[in-house]
Amino acid sequence: MLFFVIEDFRGRDPKAIYRRFRDKGRLAPDGFIVHHSWIAADMSRCFMLVEAENVTLLQRWVVEWADLVGFEIVPVASSKDTVAGLAPHL
């Protein structure tokens, strides 16, 4: 499953987040894949495209960061997959 994740840095302070990342890594469980990551120009948020076999892996990752980050998580599908799914109905 693909997810678009928006991380809001609590207090708009990325330093604590990057410190933890430097010291402990991404803290992601096996099977959790980060495909792309972008940081807002004002360094207040991060936008990520991630993949996880199931939502439980995503939840395990969120728990590791919830003290520093607020999350918005949106399940997504590629345009190609969406077109294929809709094709019989068009």
HTML snippet that shows the backbone in 3Dmol.js (N, CA, C, O; Angstrom):
<script src="https://3Dmol.org/build/3Dmol-min.js"></script>
<div id="view" style="width:600px;height:400px;position:relative"></div>
<script>
const pdb = `
ATOM      1  N   MET A   1       0.839  -1.178   0.000  1.00  0.00           N
ATOM      2  CA  MET A   1       0.000   0.000   0.000  1.00  0.00           C
ATOM      3  C   MET A   1       0.884   1.242   0.000  1.00  0.00           C
ATOM      4  O   MET A   1       1.906   1.295   0.684  1.00  0.00           O
ATOM      5  N   LEU A   2       0.471   2.242  -0.783  1.00  0.00           N
ATOM      6  CA  LEU A   2       1.179   3.519  -0.808  1.00  0.00           C
ATOM      7  C   LEU A   2       0.435   4.539   0.041  1.00  0.00           C
ATOM      8  O   LEU A   2      -0.794   4.554   0.098  1.00  0.00           O
ATOM      9  N   PHE A   3       1.212   5.388   0.697  1.00  0.00           N
ATOM     10  CA  PHE A   3       0.645   6.436   1.536  1.00  0.00           C
ATOM     11  C   PHE A   3       1.398   7.734   1.280  1.00  0.00           C
ATOM     12  O   PHE A   3       2.621   7.735   1.135  1.00  0.00           O
ATOM     13  N   PHE A   4       0.658   8.841   1.227  1.00  0.00           N
ATOM     14  CA  PHE A   4       1.280  10.156   1.214  1.00  0.00           C
ATOM     15  C   PHE A   4       1.196  10.666   2.645  1.00  0.00           C
ATOM     16  O   PHE A   4       0.107  10.778   3.209  1.00  0.00           O
ATOM     17  N   VAL A   5       2.341  10.972   3.226  1.00  0.00           N
ATOM     18  CA  VAL A   5       2.421  11.378   4.629  1.00  0.00           C
ATOM     19  C   VAL A   5       2.852  12.843   4.699  1.00  0.00           C
ATOM     20  O   VAL A   5       3.843  13.248   4.090  1.00  0.00           O
ATOM     21  N   ILE A   6       2.090  13.618   5.451  1.00  0.00           N
ATOM     22  CA  ILE A   6       2.479  14.990   5.732  1.00  0.00           C
ATOM     23  C   ILE A   6       2.827  15.058   7.214  1.00  0.00           C
ATOM     24  O   ILE A   6       1.989  14.808   8.080  1.00  0.00           O
ATOM     25  N   GLU A   7       4.070  15.397   7.482  1.00  0.00           N
ATOM     26  CA  GLU A   7       4.538  15.537   8.861  1.00  0.00           C
ATOM     27  C   GLU A   7       4.601  17.023   9.201  1.00  0.00           C
ATOM     28  O   GLU A   7       5.281  17.789   8.518  1.00  0.00           O
ATOM     29  N   ASP A   8       3.907  17.425  10.238  1.00  0.00           N
ATOM     30  CA  ASP A   8       3.994  18.793  10.750  1.00  0.00           C
ATOM     31  C   ASP A   8       4.930  18.787  11.948  1.00  0.00           C
ATOM     32  O   ASP A   8       4.659  18.126  12.951  1.00  0.00           O
ATOM     33  N   PHE A   9       6.023  19.516  11.843  1.00  0.00           N
ATOM     34  CA  PHE A   9       7.010  19.552  12.913  1.00  0.00           C
ATOM     35  C   PHE A   9       6.457  20.359  14.078  1.00  0.00           C
ATOM     36  O   PHE A   9       6.175  21.548  13.934  1.00  0.00           O
ATOM     37  N   ARG A  10       6.303  19.726  15.217  1.00  0.00           N
ATOM     38  CA  ARG A  10       5.767  20.408  16.396  1.00  0.00           C
ATOM     39  C   ARG A  10       6.675  21.580  16.771  1.00  0.00           C
ATOM     40  O   ARG A  10       7.896  21.439  16.841  1.00  0.00           O
ATOM     41  N   GLY A  11       6.065  22.722  17.006  1.00  0.00           N
ATOM     42  CA  GLY A  11       6.840  23.916  17.339  1.00  0.00           C
ATOM     43  C   GLY A  11       7.619  24.480  16.166  1.00  0.00           C
ATOM     44  O   GLY A  11       8.432  25.390  16.332  1.00  0.00           O
ATOM     45  N   ARG A  12       7.371  23.938  14.979  1.00  0.00           N
ATOM     46  CA  ARG A  12       8.078  24.364  13.761  1.00  0.00           C
ATOM     47  C   ARG A  12       9.592  24.316  13.940  1.00  0.00           C
ATOM     48  O   ARG A  12      10.322  25.143  13.394  1.00  0.00           O
ATOM     49  N   ASP A  13      10.052  23.329  14.719  1.00  0.00           N
ATOM     50  CA  ASP A  13      11.475  23.204  15.003  1.00  0.00           C
ATOM     51  C   ASP A  13      11.990  21.878  14.465  1.00  0.00           C
ATOM     52  O   ASP A  13      11.767  20.839  15.086  1.00  0.00           O
ATOM     53  N   PRO A  14      12.670  21.887  13.328  1.00  0.00           N
ATOM     54  CA  PRO A  14      13.152  20.637  12.756  1.00  0.00           C
ATOM     55  C   PRO A  14      14.400  20.072  13.450  1.00  0.00           C
ATOM     56  O   PRO A  14      14.767  18.922  13.210  1.00  0.00           O
ATOM     57  N   LYS A  15      15.049  20.862  14.300  1.00  0.00           N
ATOM     58  CA  LYS A  15      16.321  20.406  14.882  1.00  0.00           C
ATOM     59  C   LYS A  15      16.179  19.132  15.703  1.00  0.00           C
ATOM     60  O   LYS A  15      16.998  18.222  15.577  1.00  0.00           O
ATOM     61  N   ALA A  16      15.151  19.055  16.541  1.00  0.00           N
ATOM     62  CA  ALA A  16      14.962  17.849  17.362  1.00  0.00           C
ATOM     63  C   ALA A  16      14.701  16.627  16.492  1.00  0.00           C
ATOM     64  O   ALA A  16      15.151  15.526  16.806  1.00  0.00           O
ATOM     65  N   ILE A  17      13.983  16.823  15.410  1.00  0.00           N
ATOM     66  CA  ILE A  17      13.678  15.711  14.502  1.00  0.00           C
ATOM     67  C   ILE A  17      14.950  15.230  13.824  1.00  0.00           C
ATOM     68  O   ILE A  17      15.220  14.031  13.774  1.00  0.00           O
ATOM     69  N   TYR A  18      15.725  16.164  13.307  1.00  0.00           N
ATOM     70  CA  TYR A  18      16.956  15.774  12.618  1.00  0.00           C
ATOM     71  C   TYR A  18      18.000  15.208  13.578  1.00  0.00           C
ATOM     72  O   TYR A  18      18.820  14.379  13.184  1.00  0.00           O
ATOM     73  N   ARG A  19      17.972  15.652  14.836  1.00  0.00           N
ATOM     74  CA  ARG A  19      18.859  15.065  15.840  1.00  0.00           C
ATOM     75  C   ARG A  19      18.524  13.592  16.058  1.00  0.00           C
ATOM     76  O   ARG A  19      19.410  12.736  16.067  1.00  0.00           O
ATOM     77  N   ARG A  20      17.219  13.306  16.235  1.00  0.00           N
ATOM     78  CA  ARG A  20      16.805  11.918  16.436  1.00  0.00           C
ATOM     79  C   ARG A  20      17.128  11.078  15.202  1.00  0.00           C
ATOM     80  O   ARG A  20      17.611   9.952  15.317  1.00  0.00           O
ATOM     81  N   PHE A  21      16.856  11.633  14.027  1.00  0.00           N
ATOM     82  CA  PHE A  21      17.144  10.915  12.787  1.00  0.00           C
ATOM     83  C   PHE A  21      18.637  10.603  12.686  1.00  0.00           C
ATOM     84  O   PHE A  21      19.024   9.499  12.304  1.00  0.00           O
ATOM     85  N   ARG A  22      19.468  11.583  13.029  1.00  0.00           N
ATOM     86  CA  ARG A  22      20.920  11.378  13.006  1.00  0.00           C
ATOM     87  C   ARG A  22      21.343  10.292  13.997  1.00  0.00           C
ATOM     88  O   ARG A  22      22.177   9.446  13.674  1.00  0.00           O
ATOM     89  N   ASP A  23      20.772  10.317  15.193  1.00  0.00           N
ATOM     90  CA  ASP A  23      21.187   9.415  16.260  1.00  0.00           C
ATOM     91  C   ASP A  23      20.578   8.019  16.159  1.00  0.00           C
ATOM     92  O   ASP A  23      21.223   7.036  16.523  1.00  0.00           O
ATOM     93  N   LYS A  24      19.328   7.923  15.662  1.00  0.00           N
ATOM     94  CA  LYS A  24      18.625   6.631  15.692  1.00  0.00           C
ATOM     95  C   LYS A  24      18.136   6.145  14.333  1.00  0.00           C
ATOM     96  O   LYS A  24      17.606   5.039  14.223  1.00  0.00           O
ATOM     97  N   GLY A  25      18.311   6.958  13.304  1.00  0.00           N
ATOM     98  CA  GLY A  25      17.815   6.573  11.984  1.00  0.00           C
ATOM     99  C   GLY A  25      16.321   6.835  11.852  1.00  0.00           C
ATOM    100  O   GLY A  25      15.738   7.567  12.653  1.00  0.00           O
ATOM    101  N   ARG A  26      15.713   6.240  10.847  1.00  0.00           N
ATOM    102  CA  ARG A  26      14.308   6.498  10.548  1.00  0.00           C
ATOM    103  C   ARG A  26      13.355   5.821  11.528  1.00  0.00           C
ATOM    104  O   ARG A  26      12.189   6.204  11.620  1.00  0.00           O
ATOM    105  N   LEU A  27      13.837   4.819  12.262  1.00  0.00           N
ATOM    106  CA  LEU A  27      13.031   4.072  13.235  1.00  0.00           C
ATOM    107  C   LEU A  27      11.841   3.375  12.574  1.00  0.00           C
ATOM    108  O   LEU A  27      10.782   3.217  13.182  1.00  0.00           O
ATOM    109  N   ALA A  28      12.030   2.970  11.345  1.00  0.00           N
ATOM    110  CA  ALA A  28      10.962   2.313  10.591  1.00  0.00           C
ATOM    111  C   ALA A  28      11.071   0.799  10.735  1.00  0.00           C
ATOM    112  O   ALA A  28      12.172   0.249  10.729  1.00  0.00           O
ATOM    113  N   PRO A  29       9.934   0.128  10.864  1.00  0.00           N
ATOM    114  CA  PRO A  29       9.960  -1.333  10.940  1.00  0.00           C
ATOM    115  C   PRO A  29      10.302  -1.948   9.579  1.00  0.00           C
ATOM    116  O   PRO A  29      10.162  -1.294   8.546  1.00  0.00           O
ATOM    117  N   ASP A  30      10.745  -3.190   9.583  1.00  0.00           N
ATOM    118  CA  ASP A  30      10.999  -3.897   8.330  1.00  0.00           C
ATOM    119  C   ASP A  30       9.730  -3.907   7.492  1.00  0.00           C
ATOM    120  O   ASP A  30       8.637  -4.124   8.015  1.00  0.00           O
ATOM    121  N   GLY A  31       9.873  -3.674   6.204  1.00  0.00           N
ATOM    122  CA  GLY A  31       8.719  -3.644   5.321  1.00  0.00           C
ATOM    123  C   GLY A  31       8.146  -2.258   5.102  1.00  0.00           C
ATOM    124  O   GLY A  31       7.202  -2.089   4.330  1.00  0.00           O
ATOM    125  N   PHE A  32       8.711  -1.260   5.778  1.00  0.00           N
ATOM    126  CA  PHE A  32       8.290   0.134   5.618  1.00  0.00           C
ATOM    127  C   PHE A  32       9.321   0.801   4.722  1.00  0.00           C
ATOM    128  O   PHE A  32      10.501   0.857   5.068  1.00  0.00           O
ATOM    129  N   ILE A  33       8.886   1.309   3.570  1.00  0.00           N
ATOM    130  CA  ILE A  33       9.804   1.859   2.569  1.00  0.00           C
ATOM    131  C   ILE A  33       9.457   3.323   2.313  1.00  0.00           C
ATOM    132  O   ILE A  33       8.300   3.663   2.066  1.00  0.00           O
ATOM    133  N   VAL A  34      10.461   4.173   2.374  1.00  0.00           N
ATOM    134  CA  VAL A  34      10.289   5.583   2.014  1.00  0.00           C
ATOM    135  C   VAL A  34      10.775   5.738   0.576  1.00  0.00           C
ATOM    136  O   VAL A  34      11.953   5.533   0.284  1.00  0.00           O
ATOM    137  N   HIS A  35       9.854   6.101  -0.318  1.00  0.00           N
ATOM    138  CA  HIS A  35      10.216   6.275  -1.730  1.00  0.00           C
ATOM    139  C   HIS A  35      10.772   7.661  -2.001  1.00  0.00           C
ATOM    140  O   HIS A  35      11.761   7.803  -2.721  1.00  0.00           O
ATOM    141  N   HIS A  36      10.154   8.679  -1.435  1.00  0.00           N
ATOM    142  CA  HIS A  36      10.593  10.066  -1.641  1.00  0.00           C
ATOM    143  C   HIS A  36      10.248  10.881  -0.412  1.00  0.00           C
ATOM    144  O   HIS A  36       9.308  10.572   0.321  1.00  0.00           O
ATOM    145  N   SER A  37      11.029  11.931  -0.203  1.00  0.00           N
ATOM    146  CA  SER A  37      10.794  12.814   0.931  1.00  0.00           C
ATOM    147  C   SER A  37      11.169  14.228   0.518  1.00  0.00           C
ATOM    148  O   SER A  37      12.219  14.450  -0.087  1.00  0.00           O
ATOM    149  N   TRP A  38      10.307  15.181   0.846  1.00  0.00           N
ATOM    150  CA  TRP A  38      10.548  16.579   0.534  1.00  0.00           C
ATOM    151  C   TRP A  38      10.307  17.402   1.792  1.00  0.00           C
ATOM    152  O   TRP A  38       9.425  17.079   2.587  1.00  0.00           O
ATOM    153  N   ILE A  39      11.084  18.457   1.974  1.00  0.00           N
ATOM    154  CA  ILE A  39      10.927  19.354   3.117  1.00  0.00           C
ATOM    155  C   ILE A  39      10.429  20.704   2.606  1.00  0.00           C
ATOM    156  O   ILE A  39      10.944  21.219   1.613  1.00  0.00           O
ATOM    157  N   ALA A  40       9.431  21.280   3.278  1.00  0.00           N
ATOM    158  CA  ALA A  40       8.930  22.611   2.923  1.00  0.00           C
ATOM    159  C   ALA A  40      10.058  23.632   3.050  1.00  0.00           C
ATOM    160  O   ALA A  40      10.958  23.485   3.877  1.00  0.00           O
ATOM    161  N   ALA A  41       9.994  24.652   2.226  1.00  0.00           N
ATOM    162  CA  ALA A  41      11.047  25.674   2.218  1.00  0.00           C
ATOM    163  C   ALA A  41      11.237  26.320   3.583  1.00  0.00           C
ATOM    164  O   ALA A  41      12.350  26.710   3.935  1.00  0.00           O
ATOM    165  N   ASP A  42      10.148  26.436   4.362  1.00  0.00           N
ATOM    166  CA  ASP A  42      10.274  27.049   5.688  1.00  0.00           C
ATOM    167  C   ASP A  42      10.654  26.029   6.770  1.00  0.00           C
ATOM    168  O   ASP A  42      10.714  26.373   7.950  1.00  0.00           O
ATOM    169  N   MET A  43      10.905  24.794   6.375  1.00  0.00           N
ATOM    170  CA  MET A  43      11.341  23.699   7.251  1.00  0.00           C
ATOM    171  C   MET A  43      10.334  23.374   8.350  1.00  0.00           C
ATOM    172  O   MET A  43      10.711  22.903   9.423  1.00  0.00           O
ATOM    173  N   SER A  44       9.055  23.626   8.082  1.00  0.00           N
ATOM    174  CA  SER A  44       8.019  23.353   9.078  1.00  0.00           C
ATOM    175  C   SER A  44       7.334  22.008   8.864  1.00  0.00           C
ATOM    176  O   SER A  44       6.681  21.488   9.769  1.00  0.00           O
ATOM    177  N   ARG A  45       7.485  21.444   7.655  1.00  0.00           N
ATOM    178  CA  ARG A  45       6.791  20.201   7.323  1.00  0.00           C
ATOM    179  C   ARG A  45       7.637  19.349   6.402  1.00  0.00           C
ATOM    180  O   ARG A  45       8.553  19.824   5.732  1.00  0.00           O
ATOM    181  N   CYS A  46       7.294  18.072   6.397  1.00  0.00           N
ATOM    182  CA  CYS A  46       7.908  17.113   5.496  1.00  0.00           C
ATOM    183  C   CYS A  46       6.789  16.392   4.752  1.00  0.00           C
ATOM    184  O   CYS A  46       5.745  16.090   5.330  1.00  0.00           O
ATOM    185  N   PHE A  47       7.007  16.121   3.489  1.00  0.00           N
ATOM    186  CA  PHE A  47       6.052  15.404   2.656  1.00  0.00           C
ATOM    187  C   PHE A  47       6.735  14.127   2.183  1.00  0.00           C
ATOM    188  O   PHE A  47       7.842  14.175   1.646  1.00  0.00           O
ATOM    189  N   MET A  48       6.083  12.992   2.380  1.00  0.00           N
ATOM    190  CA  MET A  48       6.722  11.717   2.056  1.00  0.00           C
ATOM    191  C   MET A  48       5.775  10.804   1.293  1.00  0.00           C
ATOM    192  O   MET A  48       4.570  10.782   1.543  1.00  0.00           O
ATOM    193  N   LEU A  49       6.343  10.054   0.362  1.00  0.00           N
ATOM    194  CA  LEU A  49       5.629   8.954  -0.267  1.00  0.00           C
ATOM    195  C   LEU A  49       6.238   7.684   0.307  1.00  0.00           C
ATOM    196  O   LEU A  49       7.420   7.406   0.105  1.00  0.00           O
ATOM    197  N   VAL A  50       5.424   6.916   1.023  1.00  0.00           N
ATOM    198  CA  VAL A  50       5.923   5.711   1.689  1.00  0.00           C
ATOM    199  C   VAL A  50       5.098   4.502   1.260  1.00  0.00           C
ATOM    200  O   VAL A  50       3.986   4.625   0.747  1.00  0.00           O
ATOM    201  N   GLU A  51       5.678   3.348   1.488  1.00  0.00           N
ATOM    202  CA  GLU A  51       4.997   2.092   1.185  1.00  0.00           C
ATOM    203  C   GLU A  51       5.084   1.194   2.401  1.00  0.00           C
ATOM    204  O   GLU A  51       6.126   1.104   3.050  1.00  0.00           O
ATOM    205  N   ALA A  52       3.988   0.535   2.700  1.00  0.00           N
ATOM    206  CA  ALA A  52       3.953  -0.417   3.814  1.00  0.00           C
ATOM    207  C   ALA A  52       3.005  -1.554   3.441  1.00  0.00           C
ATOM    208  O   ALA A  52       1.975  -1.339   2.802  1.00  0.00           O
ATOM    209  N   GLU A  53       3.367  -2.749   3.845  1.00  0.00           N
ATOM    210  CA  GLU A  53       2.539  -3.928   3.553  1.00  0.00           C
ATOM    211  C   GLU A  53       1.142  -3.778   4.137  1.00  0.00           C
ATOM    212  O   GLU A  53       0.157  -4.235   3.557  1.00  0.00           O
ATOM    213  N   ASN A  54       1.074  -3.138   5.284  1.00  0.00           N
ATOM    214  CA  ASN A  54      -0.217  -2.943   5.952  1.00  0.00           C
ATOM    215  C   ASN A  54      -0.132  -1.708   6.839  1.00  0.00           C
ATOM    216  O   ASN A  54       0.954  -1.201   7.121  1.00  0.00           O
ATOM    217  N   VAL A  55      -1.264  -1.247   7.260  1.00  0.00           N
ATOM    218  CA  VAL A  55      -1.323  -0.004   8.031  1.00  0.00           C
ATOM    219  C   VAL A  55      -0.659  -0.150   9.403  1.00  0.00           C
ATOM    220  O   VAL A  55      -0.228   0.846   9.984  1.00  0.00           O
ATOM    221  N   THR A  56      -0.572  -1.355   9.919  1.00  0.00           N
ATOM    222  CA  THR A  56       0.063  -1.575  11.220  1.00  0.00           C
ATOM    223  C   THR A  56       1.528  -1.149  11.201  1.00  0.00           C
ATOM    224  O   THR A  56       2.021  -0.584  12.177  1.00  0.00           O
ATOM    225  N   LEU A  57       2.228  -1.416  10.096  1.00  0.00           N
ATOM    226  CA  LEU A  57       3.630  -0.976   9.992  1.00  0.00           C
ATOM    227  C   LEU A  57       3.712   0.540  10.049  1.00  0.00           C
ATOM    228  O   LEU A  57       4.605   1.096  10.689  1.00  0.00           O
ATOM    229  N   LEU A  58       2.793   1.199   9.390  1.00  0.00           N
ATOM    230  CA  LEU A  58       2.760   2.655   9.409  1.00  0.00           C
ATOM    231  C   LEU A  58       2.500   3.167  10.823  1.00  0.00           C
ATOM    232  O   LEU A  58       3.128   4.130  11.262  1.00  0.00           O
ATOM    233  N   GLN A  59       1.592   2.536  11.522  1.00  0.00           N
ATOM    234  CA  GLN A  59       1.279   2.943  12.898  1.00  0.00           C
ATOM    235  C   GLN A  59       2.480   2.746  13.819  1.00  0.00           C
ATOM    236  O   GLN A  59       2.734   3.576  14.692  1.00  0.00           O
ATOM    237  N   ARG A  60       3.213   1.660  13.633  1.00  0.00           N
ATOM    238  CA  ARG A  60       4.409   1.423  14.464  1.00  0.00           C
ATOM    239  C   ARG A  60       5.446   2.519  14.246  1.00  0.00           C
ATOM    240  O   ARG A  60       6.120   2.931  15.190  1.00  0.00           O
ATOM    241  N   TRP A  61       5.577   2.986  13.024  1.00  0.00           N
ATOM    242  CA  TRP A  61       6.516   4.062  12.717  1.00  0.00           C
ATOM    243  C   TRP A  61       6.037   5.381  13.324  1.00  0.00           C
ATOM    244  O   TRP A  61       6.833   6.114  13.911  1.00  0.00           O
ATOM    245  N   VAL A  62       4.747   5.688  13.190  1.00  0.00           N
ATOM    246  CA  VAL A  62       4.186   6.930  13.719  1.00  0.00           C
ATOM    247  C   VAL A  62       4.425   7.038  15.224  1.00  0.00           C
ATOM    248  O   VAL A  62       4.761   8.114  15.718  1.00  0.00           O
ATOM    249  N   VAL A  63       4.259   5.953  15.948  1.00  0.00           N
ATOM    250  CA  VAL A  63       4.447   5.969  17.404  1.00  0.00           C
ATOM    251  C   VAL A  63       5.862   6.431  17.777  1.00  0.00           C
ATOM    252  O   VAL A  63       6.049   7.094  18.797  1.00  0.00           O
ATOM    253  N   GLU A  64       6.849   6.083  16.957  1.00  0.00           N
ATOM    254  CA  GLU A  64       8.239   6.472  17.248  1.00  0.00           C
ATOM    255  C   GLU A  64       8.477   7.977  17.133  1.00  0.00           C
ATOM    256  O   GLU A  64       9.434   8.500  17.705  1.00  0.00           O
ATOM    257  N   TRP A  65       7.609   8.678  16.392  1.00  0.00           N
ATOM    258  CA  TRP A  65       7.826  10.093  16.113  1.00  0.00           C
ATOM    259  C   TRP A  65       6.731  11.012  16.632  1.00  0.00           C
ATOM    260  O   TRP A  65       6.870  12.232  16.544  1.00  0.00           O
ATOM    261  N   ALA A  66       5.660  10.471  17.164  1.00  0.00           N
ATOM    262  CA  ALA A  66       4.479  11.267  17.520  1.00  0.00           C
ATOM    263  C   ALA A  66       4.763  12.362  18.550  1.00  0.00           C
ATOM    264  O   ALA A  66       4.012  13.335  18.623  1.00  0.00           O
ATOM    265  N   ASP A  67       5.818  12.231  19.341  1.00  0.00           N
ATOM    266  CA  ASP A  67       6.135  13.277  20.312  1.00  0.00           C
ATOM    267  C   ASP A  67       6.710  14.527  19.643  1.00  0.00           C
ATOM    268  O   ASP A  67       6.661  15.617  20.212  1.00  0.00           O
ATOM    269  N   LEU A  68       7.256  14.365  18.430  1.00  0.00           N
ATOM    270  CA  LEU A  68       7.879  15.488  17.730  1.00  0.00           C
ATOM    271  C   LEU A  68       7.122  15.926  16.480  1.00  0.00           C
ATOM    272  O   LEU A  68       7.331  17.029  15.977  1.00  0.00           O
ATOM    273  N   VAL A  69       6.242  15.057  15.981  1.00  0.00           N
ATOM    274  CA  VAL A  69       5.625  15.283  14.677  1.00  0.00           C
ATOM    275  C   VAL A  69       4.128  14.991  14.747  1.00  0.00           C
ATOM    276  O   VAL A  69       3.706  14.011  15.361  1.00  0.00           O
ATOM    277  N   GLY A  70       3.323  15.855  14.108  1.00  0.00           N
ATOM    278  CA  GLY A  70       1.916  15.564  13.873  1.00  0.00           C
ATOM    279  C   GLY A  70       1.788  14.985  12.471  1.00  0.00           C
ATOM    280  O   GLY A  70       2.492  15.422  11.561  1.00  0.00           O
ATOM    281  N   PHE A  71       0.908  14.017  12.281  1.00  0.00           N
ATOM    282  CA  PHE A  71       0.823  13.311  11.009  1.00  0.00           C
ATOM    283  C   PHE A  71      -0.533  13.462  10.342  1.00  0.00           C
ATOM    284  O   PHE A  71      -1.572  13.425  11.001  1.00  0.00           O
ATOM    285  N   GLU A  72      -0.509  13.632   9.037  1.00  0.00           N
ATOM    286  CA  GLU A  72      -1.673  13.436   8.186  1.00  0.00           C
ATOM    287  C   GLU A  72      -1.271  12.358   7.195  1.00  0.00           C
ATOM    288  O   GLU A  72      -0.260  12.493   6.505  1.00  0.00           O
ATOM    289  N   ILE A  73      -2.056  11.288   7.118  1.00  0.00           N
ATOM    290  CA  ILE A  73      -1.700  10.140   6.290  1.00  0.00           C
ATOM    291  C   ILE A  73      -2.849   9.856   5.330  1.00  0.00           C
ATOM    292  O   ILE A  73      -3.996   9.682   5.741  1.00  0.00           O
ATOM    293  N   VAL A  74      -2.512   9.812   4.035  1.00  0.00           N
ATOM    294  CA  VAL A  74      -3.513   9.607   2.998  1.00  0.00           C
ATOM    295  C   VAL A  74      -3.120   8.382   2.168  1.00  0.00           C
ATOM    296  O   VAL A  74      -2.067   8.390   1.530  1.00  0.00           O
ATOM    297  N   PRO A  75      -3.951   7.326   2.165  1.00  0.00           N
ATOM    298  CA  PRO A  75      -3.679   6.204   1.255  1.00  0.00           C
ATOM    299  C   PRO A  75      -3.833   6.694  -0.183  1.00  0.00           C
ATOM    300  O   PRO A  75      -4.789   7.402  -0.497  1.00  0.00           O
ATOM    301  N   VAL A  76      -2.897   6.320  -1.057  1.00  0.00           N
ATOM    302  CA  VAL A  76      -2.931   6.773  -2.445  1.00  0.00           C
ATOM    303  C   VAL A  76      -2.689   5.608  -3.398  1.00  0.00           C
ATOM    304  O   VAL A  76      -2.182   4.555  -3.010  1.00  0.00           O
ATOM    305  N   ALA A  77      -3.063   5.827  -4.652  1.00  0.00           N
ATOM    306  CA  ALA A  77      -2.786   4.882  -5.735  1.00  0.00           C
ATOM    307  C   ALA A  77      -2.186   5.676  -6.889  1.00  0.00           C
ATOM    308  O   ALA A  77      -2.461   6.867  -7.034  1.00  0.00           O
ATOM    309  N   SER A  78      -1.380   5.030  -7.699  1.00  0.00           N
ATOM    310  CA  SER A  78      -0.801   5.715  -8.850  1.00  0.00           C
ATOM    311  C   SER A  78      -1.903   6.022  -9.863  1.00  0.00           C
ATOM    312  O   SER A  78      -2.940   5.360  -9.883  1.00  0.00           O
ATOM    313  N   SER A  79      -1.673   7.015 -10.687  1.00  0.00           N
ATOM    314  CA  SER A  79      -2.633   7.347 -11.738  1.00  0.00           C
ATOM    315  C   SER A  79      -2.822   6.158 -12.676  1.00  0.00           C
ATOM    316  O   SER A  79      -3.939   5.873 -13.108  1.00  0.00           O
ATOM    317  N   LYS A  80      -1.740   5.473 -12.987  1.00  0.00           N
ATOM    318  CA  LYS A  80      -1.801   4.299 -13.874  1.00  0.00           C
ATOM    319  C   LYS A  80      -2.735   3.233 -13.291  1.00  0.00           C
ATOM    320  O   LYS A  80      -3.571   2.683 -14.008  1.00  0.00           O
ATOM    321  N   ASP A  81      -2.598   2.946 -12.009  1.00  0.00           N
ATOM    322  CA  ASP A  81      -3.466   1.941 -11.376  1.00  0.00           C
ATOM    323  C   ASP A  81      -4.918   2.411 -11.316  1.00  0.00           C
ATOM    324  O   ASP A  81      -5.840   1.610 -11.469  1.00  0.00           O
ATOM    325  N   THR A  82      -5.116   3.696 -11.095  1.00  0.00           N
ATOM    326  CA  THR A  82      -6.470   4.233 -11.049  1.00  0.00           C
ATOM    327  C   THR A  82      -7.143   4.134 -12.411  1.00  0.00           C
ATOM    328  O   THR A  82      -8.304   3.734 -12.502  1.00  0.00           O
ATOM    329  N   VAL A  83      -6.425   4.493 -13.468  1.00  0.00           N
ATOM    330  CA  VAL A  83      -6.965   4.388 -14.820  1.00  0.00           C
ATOM    331  C   VAL A  83      -7.328   2.935 -15.140  1.00  0.00           C
ATOM    332  O   VAL A  83      -8.386   2.665 -15.710  1.00  0.00           O
ATOM    333  N   ALA A  84      -6.447   2.007 -14.771  1.00  0.00           N
ATOM    334  CA  ALA A  84      -6.729   0.593 -15.030  1.00  0.00           C
ATOM    335  C   ALA A  84      -7.975   0.126 -14.274  1.00  0.00           C
ATOM    336  O   ALA A  84      -8.777  -0.639 -14.809  1.00  0.00           O
ATOM    337  N   GLY A  85      -8.131   0.576 -13.057  1.00  0.00           N
ATOM    338  CA  GLY A  85      -9.297   0.201 -12.262  1.00  0.00           C
ATOM    339  C   GLY A  85     -10.602   0.786 -12.796  1.00  0.00           C
ATOM    340  O   GLY A  85     -11.656   0.158 -12.697  1.00  0.00           O
ATOM    341  N   LEU A  86     -10.529   1.981 -13.357  1.00  0.00           N
ATOM    342  CA  LEU A  86     -11.709   2.647 -13.879  1.00  0.00           C
ATOM    343  C   LEU A  86     -12.048   2.251 -15.323  1.00  0.00           C
ATOM    344  O   LEU A  86     -13.182   2.437 -15.765  1.00  0.00           O
ATOM    345  N   ALA A  87     -11.074   1.710 -16.054  1.00  0.00           N
ATOM    346  CA  ALA A  87     -11.246   1.420 -17.481  1.00  0.00           C
ATOM    347  C   ALA A  87     -12.539   0.685 -17.813  1.00  0.00           C
ATOM    348  O   ALA A  87     -13.207   1.078 -18.769  1.00  0.00           O
ATOM    349  N   PRO A  88     -12.935  -0.360 -17.082  1.00  0.00           N
ATOM    350  CA  PRO A  88     -14.175  -1.056 -17.446  1.00  0.00           C
ATOM    351  C   PRO A  88     -15.430  -0.204 -17.277  1.00  0.00           C
ATOM    352  O   PRO A  88     -16.487  -0.547 -17.807  1.00  0.00           O
ATOM    353  N   HIS A  89     -15.323   0.890 -16.552  1.00  0.00           N
ATOM    354  CA  HIS A  89     -16.493   1.728 -16.259  1.00  0.00           C
ATOM    355  C   HIS A  89     -16.547   2.987 -17.109  1.00  0.00           C
ATOM    356  O   HIS A  89     -17.472   3.788 -16.973  1.00  0.00           O
ATOM    357  N   LEU A  90     -15.572   3.167 -17.976  1.00  0.00           N
ATOM    358  CA  LEU A  90     -15.517   4.383 -18.786  1.00  0.00           C
ATOM    359  C   LEU A  90     -16.208   4.191 -20.129  1.00  0.00           C
ATOM    360  O   LEU A  90     -16.254   5.119 -20.937  1.00  0.00           O
TER     361      LEU A  90
END
`;
const viewer = $3Dmol.createViewer("view");
viewer.addModel(pdb, "pdb");
viewer.setStyle({}, {cartoon: {color: "spectrum"}});
viewer.zoomTo();
viewer.render();
</script>
